[in-house]
Amino acid sequence: MRKIVENIKAIFTKDTASEGESAKLLIVLRVLFASIIIYAVIGAIFCACRSRFDATLCFVGFLAIYGLIFYSSYYVRTTTLIVVTHLISLCCVIGGFLLLGPSVSVQNFFIVLVVMCFFSEYGHYLIKGIFTGIVFIVYYFLQAHFSHVIGVMPFQLFDKMILEFLNISVSFWCIAIVCYVYSRDSQHLEGKLIEYNKILQQQACTDTLTGLRNRRSANDFIEKLIKKNEEKGFCVCMCDIDFFKKVNDSYGHDIGDKVLAGVAQALVDNVTEDCLVSRWGGEEFLIVFPNMNGDEARSILDKIRSRIKKIEFDTGTKVFSITITYGLAEYGFDGNAEAVVKEADDKLYIGKENGRDQIVF
């Protein structure tokens, strides 16, 4: 059974002799051709059973035409195949309309032609527009002048109903195939774009070394806090690793990077979930404490200061530890994000001037 399925799949997915052709479009065309062939076989069998051999010949003609087009899809360029298919299909629909009559809904295949035309990846939109205009004129002319005509091959009511159902079903099936394939691809691409945009947005807001939010992201976070929580306060702490330049000069930038990453992780591990820890720049970090006053934030910073001092960094030949100076400021409800950050930075500077390894509030 699997081999049969694989053989059928190979019939539809086999490439043309030409290189650089769209495999997806070719598969869609072959599925449509196969659908028309099956439709022609069913129509021919039905008409033969009803002793309508004239209509049977009509469906056999459709079968031969689309069988030949299907076969040629392995040998001609896809662009040529599309042009030939549209022109022959237009003639077939016109012929079917005149022979079978408008009452069996052959004219629905005009819509299939337009849908195929615009979903095709080939051809300029001007050409597609011209072809659509031709289809519209032909369709309007036939409806205006031949809608009352029974057709060269008139049918009884039962036969007419069956053929109408068959034509409507196949035309809707063809439209559904084309729309499904291309809408699925469109949705897939749109999903990828959304995913890529999320990744880019994440990268734009994240410091690559530490994995923390960056300066711009921290500023946005503070602005949102000011707009969202006008009645609730928050605190901002500017942190700076003491003598970090000496670490880089003594042990190299690789060790310096490990120190930055270790400090970042320690800060994240010791604040509450609603707090934001960001890398402000260089060896500076900014912590935002939402819905906290200065005393509450100071209590958390005391714990952080104590734990960071106990972290040991191994260079391979020496083990050392570091200290951090902290400048803490409360939001003054003035709507100014820069002011609270500057106040925290000023207090950090005071701590640096007064011996480092301390919290200035």
Sequence and secondary structure as in RCSB ss.txt:
>XXXX:A:sequence
MRKIVENIKAIFTKDTASEGESAKLLIVLRVLFASIIIYAVIGAIFCACRSRFDATLCFVGFLAIYGLIFYSSYY
VRTTTLIVVTHLISLCCVIGGFLLLGPSVSVQNFFIVLVVMCFFSEYGHYLIKGIFTGIVFIVYYFLQAHFSHVI
GVMPFQLFDKMILEFLNISVSFWCIAIVCYVYSRDSQHLEGKLIEYNKILQQQACTDTLTGLRNRRSANDFIEKL
IKKNEEKGFCVCMCDIDFFKKVNDSYGHDIGDKVLAGVAQALVDNVTEDCLVSRWGGEEFLIVFPNMNGDEARSI
LDKIRSRIKKIEFDTGTKVFSITITYGLAEYGFDGNAEAVVKEADDKLYIGKENGRDQIVF
>XXXX:A:secstr
 HHHHHHHHHHHH   SSSS  HHHHHHHHHHHHHHHHHHHHHHHHHHHTT HHHHHHHHHHHHHHHHHHHHTTT
S HHHHHHHHHHHHHHHHHHHHHHH GGGTGGGHHHHHHHHHHH SSS HHHHHHHHHHHHHHHHHHHHHHTT  
 SS   HHHHHHHHHHHHHHHHHHHHHHHHHHHHHHHHHHHHHHHHHHHHHHHHHB TTT  B HHHHHHHHHHH
HHH TTS EEEEEEEETTHHHHHHHH HHHHHHHHHHHHHHHHHTS TT EEEEEETTEEEEEEET  HHHHHHH
HHHHHHHHHT  EE SS EE   EEEEEEE  SSS HHHHHHHHHHHHHHHHHTTSSSEE 
